[in-house]
C-alpha cells in the first residue's frame, strides 16, 4: 500500500512535515532540531498528526539566516496560537 507522500505528484512536497522530515529540511539531526525548537528557533507542530507546517519552518529559517526580520514577517505562529487559544509547550 502506498504512503500518502508516495501518492503526491512528482516534485510536490507534503506541507505537513514529521519532526524527522523537518529536521532534515533544516539540515539538523532530530536532537539538534528539538533543542532548537525548545529555544523557540523553530516552530512546534501545528497541523494534524503532530506535523510541522513547512511554511512556518521556512519562515523560521529565513528569520534565522537574516533574510527576514521579525518586523518583516511578524510572528505567524504566535498569530495562529492566539487565534486557536494555544499555549507554548
Secondary structure, DSSP 8 states (H G I E B T S, - for coil): ---HHHHS-TT---SEE-HHHHHHHHT--HHHHHHHHHTTSS----BGGGBEEHHHHHHHHHHHHTSS-HHHH--HHHHHHHHHT----
